[in-house]
Amino acid sequence: MNRKLLFWIVAIAFIGLLAYTTLKPQKVSCEVCVTFNGGDRCAKASGPTQDAATETAQTAACGPLASGMDQTIACSRTRPRSAQCGGSGG
């Protein structure tokens, strides 16, 4: 087998794996609302587990509310005002 053909086989396999892991449906979708630093924000996220989706949504909600690393960490440790999760049907 020549090297060019081997390169293309490996490249196509890598692109296929990357596409699969990127496009596969997430199992859980969550919306988290956070009150922090005088503001209130809600965000949605999806992930393979409820914990992962909740954490990602809370991080997204905290982004506009926190200023600097210390506040970002404090916001991420704040109990959400609300959190609702459900399967995405995928």
C-alpha positions in Angstrom: 0.0 0.0 0.0 1.5 3.3 -0.9 2.0 6.1 1.6 -0.4 8.5 -0.1 -3.3 6.0 0.1 -2.5 5.2 3.7 -2.5 9.0 4.6 -6.0 9.4 3.0 -7.4 6.4 4.8 -6.2 7.7 8.2 -7.3 11.3 7.4 -10.8 10.2 6.4 -11.1 7.9 9.5 -10.0 10.8 11.8 -12.5 13.2 10.2 -15.3 10.6 10.5 -14.5 10.1 14.2 -14.4 13.9 14.8 -17.7 14.4 13.0 -19.3 11.5 15.0 -18.2 12.8 18.4 -19.2 16.4 17.6 -22.6 15.7 16.0 -23.9 12.8 18.1 -27.0 13.8 20.0 -26.6 14.9 23.6 -28.7 12.9 26.1 -29.7 15.6 28.6 -30.7 19.3 28.2 -30.9 21.7 31.2 -31.8 25.3 31.9 -30.2 26.8 34.9 -31.1 30.2 36.4 -28.6 31.9 38.7 -28.8 35.0 40.9 -25.4 36.5 41.7 -23.8 39.8 42.3 -27.1 41.7 42.0 -28.0 40.1 38.7 -30.1 37.3 37.4 -29.4 35.1 34.4 -30.6 31.9 32.8 -28.8 29.7 30.3 -29.4 26.4 28.6 -26.9 23.6 27.8 -26.9 20.0 26.9 -24.5 17.2 27.8 -24.2 13.4 28.1 -25.3 13.5 31.8 -27.5 15.7 33.9 -24.5 16.8 36.0 -22.5 17.8 32.9 -25.4 19.7 31.3 -26.2 21.5 34.6 -22.6 22.5 35.2 -22.3 23.8 31.6 -25.5 25.8 31.9 -24.5 27.3 35.2 -21.1 28.3 33.7 -22.9 30.0 30.8 -25.3 31.8 33.1 -22.5 33.0 35.4 -20.4 34.4 32.5 -22.2 37.8 32.2 -22.8 38.0 36.0 -19.2 37.5 37.2 -16.2 39.7 36.8 -12.8 38.1 37.2 -11.7 34.6 38.2 -12.7 34.9 41.9 -16.3 35.9 41.1 -16.5 33.3 38.4 -15.6 30.6 40.9 -18.0 32.0 43.5 -20.8 32.2 41.0 -20.2 28.6 39.9 -20.5 27.5 43.5 -23.7 29.4 44.1 -26.9 27.3 44.3 -29.0 27.9 41.2 -32.3 29.7 41.7 -33.8 27.0 39.4 -32.6 24.1 37.3 -34.8 22.1 35.0 -33.5 19.1 33.0 -34.9 16.7 30.6 -33.9 14.2 27.9 -33.5 15.6 24.4 -35.0 12.5 22.9 -31.8 11.6 21.1 
